[in-house]
Amino acid sequence: MNHAFLDRYATLESPLHRLPASIKMLFTLSALGLLLLVVPFVSHTWGWVLIITYAGLMSLLAIISRVPLTFLLTRSTLVLPFSVLIVVVNYFSGNFSFNQMLITVSKSLLSIFAILLLISTTPFNSILKQLSRWGASRLMIIIFSFMYRYFFLLVGEIESLEKAVAMRHSSLSGWKRFKTYANMVGMLMIRSFDRAERVYQAMQMRGFTGDLS
């Protein structure tokens, strides 16, 4: 099981890694603002010029950071099914043209790419500390912190369930295989709720008040 799913490359040594977290976060927010707020209000030609320039800049920064491009690209494509679903629904409703669909999917991928590049060059705890300095909601920071801390446990549960299904039901196919995986999702939810309840009770017993410092 890989415990560093998100920021496994955050401890590399590069000029980008050595920059303060505040500068990298401000740059990422500005880049996202340019991509999400400026591109929709320019012509299609200028929209593609901005998207291609943006992609080139992010690729250059990834090369400077020494974070593998394959890692960033594969993680970025995880959002692709959701983006495609949204644009397809809008397309059939008559709101989107084919060019707009391509621009929307490109913006989604590049947005995730920029966020992943930030996380891959900045330890997640440093990002949370900077958000706290900027006055972000303490509840939001606590939620992000626990999502990060316990995400690898969820991945471990998924891996163990997948191994169990592969060992016991490797010959199943079609509807029976779908039913097995549906049961696996239900079991994962039950285990997640049970673990969350145990963590909550343990933190209450230790007097946790919401202060992570």
C-alpha positions as CSV (number, residue, x, y, z in Angstrom):
1,M,0.0,0.0,0.0
2,N,1.3,3.4,-0.9
3,H,0.8,5.9,1.9
4,A,1.9,8.9,-0.1
5,F,-0.7,8.9,-2.8
6,L,-1.0,12.7,-3.1
7,D,2.3,14.2,-2.2
8,R,4.8,11.4,-2.7
9,Y,7.1,13.8,-4.6
10,A,6.8,16.8,-2.1
11,T,10.2,16.0,-0.6
12,L,12.2,16.2,-3.8
13,E,14.9,18.8,-4.2
14,S,14.3,21.4,-7.0
15,P,13.9,25.2,-7.4
16,L,10.1,24.8,-7.3
17,H,10.2,22.8,-4.1
18,R,12.3,25.5,-2.4
19,L,9.8,28.3,-3.0
20,P,7.7,29.3,-0.1
21,A,4.2,27.7,0.0
22,S,2.5,31.0,-0.1
23,I,4.1,32.0,-3.4
24,K,3.2,28.6,-5.0
25,M,-0.3,28.8,-3.7
26,L,-0.8,32.4,-5.0
27,F,0.5,31.4,-8.4
28,T,-1.8,28.3,-8.5
29,L,-4.8,30.4,-7.6
30,S,-3.9,33.0,-10.2
31,A,-3.4,30.3,-12.8
32,L,-6.8,28.7,-12.0
33,G,-8.5,32.1,-12.1
34,L,-7.0,32.8,-15.5
35,L,-8.1,29.4,-16.8
36,L,-11.6,29.4,-15.3
37,L,-12.6,33.1,-15.5
38,V,-10.7,34.6,-18.5
39,V,-10.9,31.8,-21.1
40,P,-14.8,31.6,-21.1
41,F,-15.0,35.3,-22.0
42,V,-12.6,35.4,-25.0
43,S,-13.0,34.1,-28.5
44,H,-12.4,30.5,-29.3
45,T,-9.2,31.3,-31.1
46,W,-7.8,33.2,-28.1
47,G,-9.2,30.6,-25.8
48,W,-7.1,27.9,-27.4
49,V,-4.1,30.1,-27.4
50,L,-4.4,30.6,-23.6
51,I,-5.0,26.9,-23.0
52,I,-2.0,25.8,-25.1
53,T,0.2,28.5,-23.4
54,Y,-1.1,27.4,-20.0
55,A,-0.3,23.7,-20.8
56,G,3.2,24.6,-22.0
57,L,3.9,26.6,-18.8
58,M,2.6,23.9,-16.5
59,S,4.7,21.3,-18.4
60,L,7.8,23.4,-18.0
61,L,7.2,23.9,-14.3
62,A,6.7,20.1,-13.9
63,I,10.0,19.5,-15.7
64,I,11.8,22.0,-13.4
65,S,10.2,20.4,-10.3
66,R,11.4,16.9,-11.4
67,V,8.0,15.5,-10.7
68,P,7.3,12.8,-13.4
69,L,4.9,14.0,-16.0
70,T,3.4,10.6,-16.2
71,F,2.4,10.8,-12.5
72,L,0.7,14.2,-13.0
73,L,-1.0,13.2,-16.2
74,T,-2.4,9.9,-14.9
75,R,-3.7,11.5,-11.8
76,S,-5.2,14.4,-13.8
77,T,-7.2,11.9,-16.0
78,L,-9.0,10.7,-12.9
79,V,-11.4,13.7,-13.3
80,L,-11.9,13.0,-17.0
81,P,-15.0,10.8,-16.7
82,F,-16.8,13.4,-14.6
83,S,-15.9,16.2,-17.1
84,V,-17.0,14.2,-20.1
85,L,-20.3,13.3,-18.4
86,I,-21.0,17.0,-17.7
87,V,-20.2,18.2,-21.2
88,V,-22.1,15.4,-22.9
89,V,-25.2,16.2,-20.8
90,N,-24.9,19.9,-21.8
91,Y,-24.2,19.1,-25.4
92,F,-27.4,17.0,-25.8
93,S,-29.4,19.7,-24.0
94,G,-28.3,22.1,-26.7
95,N,-26.1,24.4,-24.6
96,F,-22.7,23.4,-25.8
97,S,-21.0,23.2,-29.2
98,F,-18.3,20.6,-29.9
99,N,-15.5,23.3,-29.5
100,Q,-16.9,24.3,-26.2
101,M,-16.9,20.7,-25.1
102,L,-13.2,20.3,-25.9
103,I,-12.3,23.6,-24.1
104,T,-14.2,22.5,-21.0
105,V,-12.5,19.1,-20.8
106,S,-9.1,20.8,-21.4
107,K,-9.7,23.3,-18.6
108,S,-10.7,20.5,-16.2
109,L,-7.6,18.5,-16.9
110,L,-5.3,21.5,-16.7
111,S,-6.9,22.7,-13.5
112,I,-6.3,19.3,-11.8
113,F,-2.8,19.3,-13.3
114,A,-2.0,22.7,-11.6
115,I,-3.4,21.5,-8.3
116,L,-1.5,18.3,-8.4
117,L,1.7,20.2,-9.3
118,L,1.2,22.3,-6.2
119,I,0.6,19.3,-3.9
120,S,3.6,17.5,-5.5
121,T,6.0,20.3,-4.7
122,T,4.6,21.4,-1.3
123,P,4.0,19.2,1.8
124,F,0.3,19.0,2.5
125,N,0.8,20.2,6.1
126,S,2.5,23.4,4.7
127,I,-0.5,24.0,2.5
128,L,-2.9,23.7,5.5
129,K,-0.7,26.0,7.6
130,Q,-0.7,28.6,4.9
131,L,-4.5,28.4,4.6
132,S,-4.8,28.9,8.3
133,R,-2.6,32.0,8.1
134,W,-4.9,33.4,5.4
135,G,-7.8,33.0,7.7
136,A,-9.5,29.9,6.2
137,S,-12.2,28.2,8.1
138,R,-10.8,26.1,10.9
139,L,-13.5,23.4,10.2
140,M,-12.4,23.2,6.6
141,I,-8.7,22.8,7.6
142,I,-9.6,20.1,10.1
143,I,-11.6,18.2,7.4
144,F,-8.8,18.5,4.9
145,S,-6.3,17.4,7.5
146,F,-8.3,14.2,8.4
147,M,-9.0,13.4,4.8
148,Y,-5.2,13.5,4.2
149,R,-4.3,11.5,7.3
150,Y,-6.9,8.7,6.8
151,F,-7.0,8.5,3.0
152,F,-4.4,5.8,2.9
153,L,-6.5,3.7,5.3
154,L,-9.4,3.9,2.8
155,V,-7.1,2.8,0.0
156,G,-5.9,-0.1,2.2
157,E,-9.5,-1.2,2.7
158,I,-10.2,-1.1,-1.0
159,E,-7.1,-3.1,-1.7
160,S,-8.0,-5.8,0.8
161,L,-11.5,-6.0,-0.5
162,E,-10.3,-6.3,-4.1
163,K,-7.9,-9.1,-3.1
164,A,-10.7,-10.9,-1.4
165,V,-13.0,-10.6,-4.5
166,A,-10.1,-11.8,-6.8
167,M,-9.4,-14.8,-4.6
168,R,-13.0,-16.0,-4.1
169,H,-14.8,-14.8,-7.2
170,S,-12.2,-14.7,-9.9
171,S,-14.4,-16.8,-12.3
172,L,-17.5,-14.6,-12.1
173,S,-18.6,-12.5,-15.0
174,G,-21.5,-10.3,-16.1
175,W,-24.3,-9.6,-13.7
176,K,-22.8,-11.8,-10.9
177,R,-19.5,-9.9,-11.0
178,F,-21.3,-6.5,-10.9
179,K,-23.4,-7.7,-7.9
180,T,-20.2,-8.8,-6.2
181,Y,-18.6,-5.4,-6.7
182,A,-21.8,-3.6,-5.5
183,N,-21.6,-5.6,-2.3
184,M,-18.0,-4.6,-2.0
185,V,-18.9,-0.9,-2.2
186,G,-21.5,-1.5,0.5
187,M,-19.0,-3.2,2.7
188,L,-16.5,-0.4,2.2
189,M,-19.1,2.2,3.3
190,I,-19.9,0.1,6.5
191,R,-16.2,-0.2,7.3
192,S,-15.6,3.5,6.7
193,F,-18.5,4.6,9.0
194,D,-17.3,2.1,11.6
195,R,-13.8,3.4,11.5
196,A,-14.9,7.1,11.6
197,E,-17.0,6.4,14.7
198,R,-14.1,4.7,16.4
199,V,-11.8,7.6,15.5
200,Y,-14.3,10.1,16.8
201,Q,-14.8,8.3,20.1
202,A,-11.0,8.0,20.6
203,M,-10.5,11.8,19.9
204,Q,-13.3,12.7,22.3
205,M,-11.7,10.6,25.0
206,R,-8.4,12.3,24.5
207,G,-10.0,15.8,24.8
208,F,-9.7,16.9,21.2
209,T,-11.1,20.5,20.8
210,G,-10.4,21.1,17.1
211,D,-6.9,22.6,17.6
212,L,-4.4,20.9,15.3
213,S,-1.4,23.0,16.2
